[in-house]
Amino acid sequence: MKYGHLELHIEELLKEKGISKNTICKELDIPRSNFNRYDVVS
């Protein structure tokens, strides 16, 4: 069974908005290691 495809462009959006990964992690109150899991392209 195929569930589809989801593509996130987090790094691109952060650069566009001038926001660092550290800043977004503090705002979201999540560890950087958790955030980095979403920034993987396979």
C-alpha positions in Angstrom: 0.0 0.0 0.0 1.4 3.4 -0.9 0.7 6.4 1.3 2.0 9.2 -0.9 4.9 11.6 -0.7 5.5 14.5 1.6 8.4 16.9 0.9 9.4 19.6 3.3 11.7 22.6 2.4 12.5 23.7 5.9 16.1 24.8 5.3 14.9 26.8 2.3 12.2 28.5 4.2 14.4 29.4 7.1 17.0 31.0 4.9 14.3 32.9 3.0 12.9 34.3 6.3 16.3 34.8 7.9 15.6 32.5 10.8 18.3 30.2 12.3 17.6 26.6 13.3 18.5 27.5 16.8 16.0 30.3 16.9 13.1 28.2 15.6 13.9 25.4 18.0 13.8 27.8 20.9 10.5 29.2 19.7 9.0 25.8 19.2 10.5 24.5 22.5 12.0 21.4 20.9 15.5 20.0 20.9 17.6 20.7 17.9 18.1 16.9 17.4 14.4 16.5 17.0 14.1 19.4 14.5 16.9 18.0 12.4 14.9 14.8 11.8 12.5 16.9 9.7 15.3 18.3 7.6 16.3 15.1 5.9 15.8 14.6 2.2 15.7 10.9 1.0 
